[in-house]
Amino acid sequence: MLCAVTVETPPAPPLRRNSAYVLLTTGRFAQAIGAGVGTFAIPLLAFEVTGSVGQAGLISGLGQVGALLATLPAGVVADRVNRRALLLVAAATGTALWATVVAAGLAGGLSAWHLAAVLFGSSAVSAFVNPASGGALRAVVPAAQMPNAMAVNQGRMAAVALFAGPVGGFLYGMAHVLPFVGSVVGHAVELVAVAFVRRPLNEVRTEPTHPLDDLREGLRFVGRVPLFRAVLVLITLLNLTSIALVVAINLELVRTGTDPRLIGLVDACAGISMLAGAIVAGPIVRHTRVGRFGVLTVGVLAGALAVMALAPTYWVFVAMLALGVFLYPALNAGFTGYLTVIVPDRMMGRATSLLGLTGLVAAPAAPVLGSALLEGWGIGATLWVMVGAMVVLLVALALTRPLMRIGTPDTWAADALAQGTGAQASGSAARSRGPTARRIW
């Protein structure tokens, strides 16, 4: 008589022993810190070249248009081509672009248009890297380890935000081309790291398609999922309010004659808080539901804003801003980890790019909003307006049923979406949940 034998799948090795993951993460960190250092130094060098604050700001603004224009095409490309090849081409292009700044700077032939073109190209390259790296991460990290991987990503982003400015300023003080040498090195490190990744980073596509058809498919895919539609609105409002808050506080401190070093301390403390939050993000995400944690995160920020509005003084700004952003990394890690698990591999690039538009929309609008409110109503009223916006967001989050129904990470794989649809995938994983399965979509 034959007996059925159950073979247990051995657990995946820890992330630190996952060579493909380590290589991809190392490359992304090097590229991010290199690009951050260069982007920080561009306005400084632009002012030196042009002698005009206005032209220096214009160069920085024009450069960032590259990311806005490239985001949607980048998502389509990331889903159509080999992601490893795309990451290699992007890293090589970034290396070459920043190398031209170093060469022109050493030769004394650097111009304003050259700086604008390089920043435009660099931001466009980043637009292609983001969806490709998101899909690549999904290919090498098991779903059960995605919360930890996303927590590491949040730590990387916090570290870049915290250190890119000081490092860029230090290098610029030594020699004006040194920050751009750092950018060259950062992109070159990513090039080498990705070159050593041997695992496939995406599924093979055999059906012939047109790029515009792919873009329309991506738009339909995101539009059919209630969670994604809600997120496009809610995250845009969150980003808009958060960025406007930082801009308004910094401008208020400038207007009241605060020492620039103390102004920098506000941002530094917020960065340190986010880095600390990223360190504990992994355990938090593993044991909490994303939607409920989102309500808690926004509630903490709303409370911190209310304290700032009641007592708008320097040290209150420092303490409350640091408190308000502490939970952000865990929220970002949880939500991006969930999306990475549930979105089909062939749709990852387009979904990532479309949802990433929330940040690109908020980035240019938030400074205008923050400065206009401050100039028209003062810091107290500005902060109360933002408290009101956070309360509205808090209520909207609590009422968004698809978001509130997201479970803990051990349930994410069961929510996987079917290819090209807004429905959950069928199959053994979905069937195993039985008649009481949660309906996310």
C-alpha positions in Angstrom: 0.0 0.0 0.0 1.4 3.4 -1.0 1.3 6.3 1.3 1.3 10.0 0.3 4.4 11.8 1.4 4.3 15.5 2.0 7.5 17.3 1.1 8.0 20.5 2.9 9.5 23.4 1.0 12.7 24.5 2.8 12.6 28.0 4.1 14.2 30.7 2.0 17.7 31.8 3.1 17.8 35.2 5.0 18.1 38.2 2.8 21.7 38.8 3.7 22.5 35.5 2.1 20.5 36.2 -1.0 23.3 37.3 -3.4 21.0 38.7 -6.1 19.1 40.8 -3.5 22.3 42.0 -1.9 23.8 43.0 -5.3 20.6 44.8 -6.4 20.2 46.6 -3.0 23.9 47.7 -2.9 23.7 49.0 -6.5 20.5 50.9 -5.8 22.0 52.5 -2.7 25.2 53.5 -4.5 23.2 55.0 -7.4 20.8 56.8 -5.1 23.5 58.4 -2.9 25.5 59.3 -6.1 22.5 60.9 -7.8 21.5 62.7 -4.5 24.9 64.2 -4.0 25.0 65.4 -7.6 21.4 66.8 -7.5 22.3 68.7 -4.3 25.3 70.3 -5.9 23.7 71.2 -9.2 22.0 74.5 -8.0 25.3 75.5 -6.2 27.3 75.0 -9.4 24.6 76.6 -11.5 24.7 79.7 -9.4 28.4 79.8 -9.8 28.2 79.5 -13.5 25.2 81.9 -14.1 25.6 84.3 -11.1 21.8 84.3 -10.8 19.6 82.7 -8.2 16.7 82.7 -10.5 18.6 80.9 -13.3 20.0 78.4 -10.8 16.4 77.5 -9.7 15.2 77.3 -13.3 18.0 74.8 -14.1 17.0 72.7 -11.2 13.3 72.9 -12.1 13.9 72.1 -15.8 16.1 69.1 -14.8 13.3 67.5 -12.8 10.9 67.6 -15.8 12.8 64.6 -17.1 11.3 62.4 -14.4 7.8 63.7 -15.1 8.0 63.1 -18.8 9.7 59.7 -18.6 7.6 58.1 -15.8 4.7 56.6 -17.9 7.0 55.4 -20.8 9.4 54.0 -18.3 6.7 51.8 -16.8 5.9 50.4 -20.2 9.5 49.8 -21.1 10.2 48.1 -17.8 7.4 45.6 -18.5 8.5 45.0 -22.2 12.3 44.4 -21.9 14.7 42.5 -19.8 14.9 44.3 -16.5 18.5 43.4 -15.9 19.5 44.9 -19.3 17.4 48.0 -18.6 19.1 48.5 -15.2 22.5 48.1 -16.9 21.7 50.6 -19.6 20.4 53.1 -17.1 23.5 52.8 -14.9 25.8 53.2 -17.9 23.8 56.2 -19.1 23.9 57.8 -15.6 27.7 57.2 -15.4 28.3 58.8 -18.8 26.0 61.8 -18.0 27.7 62.8 -14.7 31.1 62.1 -16.2 30.5 64.9 -18.8 30.0 67.3 -15.9 33.3 66.3 -14.3 35.1 66.6 -17.7 33.6 69.9 -18.5 34.2 71.2 -15.0 37.9 70.3 -15.1 38.2 71.8 -18.6 36.5 75.0 -17.5 33.8 74.7 -20.2 30.7 74.0 -18.1 27.6 75.9 -19.1 24.1 76.3 -17.6 22.5 74.4 -20.4 24.9 71.5 -19.9 23.9 71.3 -16.2 20.2 71.4 -17.1 20.6 68.7 -19.7 22.5 66.4 -17.3 20.0 66.8 -14.5 17.1 66.3 -17.0 18.8 63.1 -18.2 19.6 61.9 -14.7 16.0 62.3 -13.5 14.8 60.5 -16.6 17.2 57.7 -15.9 15.8 57.4 -12.4 12.3 57.2 -13.8 13.4 54.1 -15.7 15.3 52.6 -12.8 12.4 52.8 -10.3 9.9 50.4 -12.0 12.6 48.1 -13.2 14.2 47.7 -9.8 10.7 47.2 -8.2 10.0 44.3 -10.5 13.6 43.0 -10.1 13.1 42.9 -6.3 9.9 40.9 -6.7 11.8 38.4 -8.8 14.5 37.7 -6.2 12.7 38.1 -2.9 10.1 35.6 -1.6 6.7 37.1 -0.6 7.3 36.2 3.0 10.5 38.3 3.1 9.0 41.3 1.3 8.3 43.3 4.5 11.9 43.1 5.5 13.1 44.0 2.0 10.9 47.0 1.8 12.0 48.1 5.3 15.6 48.0 4.0 14.4 50.1 1.0 12.9 52.7 3.4 16.2 52.8 5.4 18.1 53.4 2.2 15.8 56.3 1.2 16.1 57.8 4.7 19.8 57.5 4.7 20.1 59.1 1.2 17.8 62.0 2.3 19.9 62.5 5.5 23.4 62.2 4.1 23.2 63.3 0.4 23.1 67.0 1.3 25.9 67.1 3.9 28.1 64.8 1.8 27.4 66.9 -1.3 28.2 70.1 0.6 31.4 68.7 2.0 32.7 67.5 -1.4 31.6 70.8 -3.1 33.6 72.7 -0.5 36.7 70.6 -1.3 36.4 71.0 -5.1 33.3 71.9 -7.1 33.5 68.8 -9.3 33.9 66.3 -6.5 30.1 65.8 -5.9 29.8 64.8 -9.5 32.7 62.4 -9.2 30.6 60.8 -6.5 27.7 60.6 -8.9 29.9 58.9 -11.5 31.1 56.4 -8.9 27.6 55.7 -7.6 26.3 54.8 -11.0 29.4 52.8 -11.8 28.9 50.7 -8.7 25.3 50.0 -9.7 26.5 49.0 -13.1 29.0 46.5 -11.7 26.5 45.2 -9.1 23.8 44.5 -11.6 26.2 42.9 -14.0 26.9 40.2 -11.4 23.2 39.3 -10.9 22.7 36.0 -12.6 19.1 35.3 -11.7 16.3 36.2 -14.2 14.6 39.4 -13.1 11.3 39.1 -15.1 9.1 36.6 -16.9 9.7 35.9 -20.6 7.1 37.6 -22.8 6.4 36.0 -26.2 3.3 37.8 -27.4 3.9 40.8 -29.7 2.3 44.0 -28.4 2.4 47.7 -29.2 3.7 50.1 -26.6 0.5 52.2 -26.6 -1.5 49.1 -26.1 0.7 48.2 -23.1 0.1 51.7 -21.7 -3.6 51.5 -22.1 -3.6 48.0 -20.5 -1.7 49.5 -17.6 -4.2 52.3 -17.2 -7.1 49.9 -17.3 -5.4 47.6 -14.8 -4.9 50.4 -12.3 -8.3 51.9 -12.9 -10.1 48.6 -12.3 -8.8 48.1 -8.8 -10.7 50.2 -6.2 -7.6 50.1 -3.9 -5.4 51.7 -6.5 -7.9 54.3 -7.4 -8.2 55.3 -3.8 -4.5 55.3 -3.2 -3.9 57.7 -6.2 -6.0 60.3 -4.4 -5.1 59.6 -0.8 -1.3 59.3 -1.2 -1.3 62.5 -3.4 -3.0 64.4 -0.6 -0.6 62.9 2.0 2.5 63.9 -0.1 1.1 67.3 -0.9 0.4 68.1 2.7 3.6 66.7 4.1 5.9 68.5 1.6 4.0 71.7 2.0 4.4 71.4 5.7 8.2 71.2 5.5 8.4 74.0 3.0 6.2 76.3 5.2 8.2 75.5 8.3 11.6 76.2 6.6 10.3 79.4 5.1 8.9 80.6 8.4 12.3 80.0 10.0 14.0 81.9 7.2 11.6 84.8 7.5 12.1 85.0 11.3 15.9 85.2 10.9 16.7 81.7 12.3 20.3 80.6 11.9 20.7 78.5 8.8 22.4 75.8 10.8 19.4 75.5 13.0 17.1 75.3 10.0 19.2 72.4 8.8 18.9 70.8 12.2 15.1 70.6 11.7 15.5 68.6 8.5 18.3 66.5 10.0 16.2 65.5 13.0 13.4 64.6 10.8 15.8 62.5 8.7 17.2 60.8 11.8 13.7 60.0 12.9 12.8 58.4 9.6 16.0 56.4 9.6 15.1 55.1 13.1 11.6 54.4 11.9 13.0 52.4 9.0 15.1 50.3 11.4 12.0 49.1 13.2 9.8 49.0 10.1 10.3 45.3 9.4 8.9 44.0 12.7 6.1 46.6 12.6 5.0 45.5 9.1 5.1 41.8 9.9 2.6 42.2 12.8 0.2 44.9 11.7 -2.4 45.5 9.0 -1.4 48.2 6.5 -4.7 50.1 6.5 -5.0 50.3 10.3 -1.4 51.3 10.6 -2.0 54.0 8.0 -4.7 55.5 10.1 -2.4 55.5 13.1 0.4 57.1 11.1 -1.7 59.9 9.8 -3.3 60.3 13.3 0.2 60.8 14.9 1.1 63.4 12.2 -2.2 65.2 12.7 -1.6 65.4 16.4 2.0 66.6 15.9 0.7 69.3 13.5 -1.9 70.4 16.1 0.8 70.8 18.7 2.9 72.9 16.3 -0.2 75.1 15.5 -0.8 75.7 19.2 2.9 76.5 19.9 4.7 77.5 16.6 8.2 77.8 18.1 11.5 76.4 16.8 12.0 73.6 19.3 8.4 72.5 19.0 8.9 72.3 15.2 12.0 70.1 15.7 10.4 67.7 18.2 6.9 67.4 16.6 8.2 67.1 13.0 10.5 64.3 14.1 7.6 62.6 15.9 5.2 63.0 13.0 7.4 61.3 10.4 8.7 58.4 12.6 6.0 55.9 11.4 6.2 56.9 7.7 8.9 54.3 6.8 6.8 51.4 8.2 3.7 52.6 6.3 5.6 52.9 3.1 7.3 49.6 3.5 4.0 47.9 4.3 2.1 49.3 1.4 4.8 49.0 -1.3 5.5 45.5 -0.1 1.9 44.6 -0.4 1.7 46.0 -4.0 4.9 44.2 -5.0 3.4 40.9 -3.9 -0.1 41.2 -5.4 0.7 42.9 -8.8 1.4 40.4 -11.6 5.0 40.4 -12.8 4.2 41.6 -16.3 2.3 44.6 -14.9 4.8 45.7 -12.3 6.5 48.4 -14.2 3.3 50.1 -15.4 1.6 49.9 -12.0 4.7 51.2 -10.2 5.0 54.2 -12.6 1.3 55.1 -12.5 1.2 55.0 -8.7 4.5 56.9 -8.5 2.8 59.8 -10.3 1.4 60.8 -6.9 4.8 62.0 -5.8 5.6 63.7 -9.1 2.3 65.6 -8.9 2.9 66.7 -5.3 6.5 67.7 -5.7 6.0 70.9 -7.8 2.6 71.9 -6.3 3.5 71.5 -2.6 6.1 74.3 -2.4 3.7 76.7 -4.1 0.9 75.7 -1.7 3.1 75.9 1.4 4.6 79.3 0.5 1.2 80.8 -0.6 -0.5 79.8 2.7 2.4 81.1 4.8 2.5 84.4 2.9 -1.3 85.0 3.0 -2.2 83.7 6.5 0.9 83.2 8.5 2.3 80.1 10.1 -0.4 79.5 12.7 -3.3 79.4 10.2 -1.2 77.5 7.7 -0.6 74.7 10.2 -4.3 74.6 11.1 -5.2 74.2 7.5 -2.8 71.3 7.3 -4.3 69.8 10.5 -7.7 70.0 8.7 -6.3 68.3 5.6 -4.9 65.5 7.8 -8.2 65.0 9.6 -9.9 64.7 6.2 -7.3 62.2 5.1 -7.6 60.3 8.4 -11.4 59.9 7.9 -11.0 59.0 4.2 -8.4 56.3 5.1 -10.7 54.8 7.7 -13.6 54.6 5.2 -11.6 53.1 2.4 -12.7 49.5 2.7 -10.2 47.9 0.3 -7.3 49.4 2.3 -8.7 48.5 5.7 -9.2 44.9 4.6 -5.5 44.3 3.8 -4.2 41.6 6.2 -0.8 40.9 7.7 2.0 39.8 5.3 1.3 36.1 5.7 -2.0 36.7 3.8 -0.7 39.0 1.0 0.1 36.2 -1.5 -3.6 35.1 -1.4 -4.6 38.6 -2.6 -2.6 38.3 -5.8 -4.3 39.9 -8.8 -5.0 38.0 -12.0 -3.1 39.0 -15.1 -4.4 42.2 -16.6 -7.6 42.3 -14.5 -8.8 43.9 -11.3 -9.9 40.5 -9.9 -8.0 38.3 -7.6 -6.2 35.4 -9.1 -7.9 32.0 -9.0 -6.0 28.9 -8.2 -5.0 26.8 -5.2 -4.0 29.7 -3.1 -7.3 31.5 -3.6 -9.4 28.3 -3.2 -7.6 27.3 0.0 -9.1 30.4 1.7 -12.6 28.8 1.6 -15.9 30.6 1.8 -14.8 33.0 4.4 -12.0 34.5 2.3 -11.6 38.3 2.4 -12.6 40.2 -0.6 -10.1 43.0 -1.1 -11.2 44.2 -4.5 
